[in-house]
Amino acid sequence: MSLPTVVTAEAVHELIRAELVDLGIPEETISPETKFDTMEIDSLDVADLMSTIKREYGVDIRRAELAGVSIGELVDRVVAGASSR
């Protein structure tokens, strides 16, 4: 029997940061306050990021739900969603 994995904000933030850097977003511009609307990533890249989050944490977030959302807010949502599973 395996123990449930605890999802931490640090782990989720690191996953999102790594994915955004892979998409070409400069690392120095990525902070909890950075809003998705301000980053220059296309909708397919956002969809890939959301697919990664769903695969890793089982949390389904639609691209349209990211309007006006910061990275920190997304992290909080993923942690809350993963904890409630």
C-alpha positions, -999 to 999 in steps of 0.1 A, spaced: 0 0 0 15 33 -10 12 65 9 -5 95 -7 18 120 -22 16 154 -6 14 182 -32 33 213 -21 31 248 -35 69 247 -40 66 215 -62 38 229 -82 55 263 -87 87 245 -98 68 224 -124 50 255 -138 83 275 -138 102 247 -156 74 244 -182 73 281 -188 111 283 -192 108 254 -217 83 276 -236 108 304 -238 96 326 -210 126 343 -194 131 328 -159 136 363 -143 100 373 -154 84 343 -137 71 351 -102 40 343 -82 26 377 -92 31 371 -129 -3 369 -147 -8 345 -175 -23 373 -196 10 392 -196 32 363 -208 38 358 -245 27 322 -248 2 310 -273 -30 290 -265 -15 257 -276 14 262 -251 -11 270 -224 -31 239 -233 1 218 -230 8 234 -196 -27 226 -184 -23 190 -197 9 186 -177 -8 199 -146 -37 174 -151 -13 145 -157 10 153 -127 -16 164 -102 -50 153 -115 -64 188 -115 -83 199 -146 -81 236 -154 -94 251 -186 -74 277 -205 -103 302 -203 -101 300 -165 -66 316 -165 -78 350 -176 -65 374 -150 -49 346 -129 -14 349 -116 11 320 -113 6 321 -75 -31 318 -78 -28 288 -102 -4 272 -78 -29 276 -49 -57 262 -70 -36 231 -81 -26 224 -45 -62 228 -33 -75 206 -61 -49 179 -56 -55 179 -19 -92 173 -23 -88 142 -45 
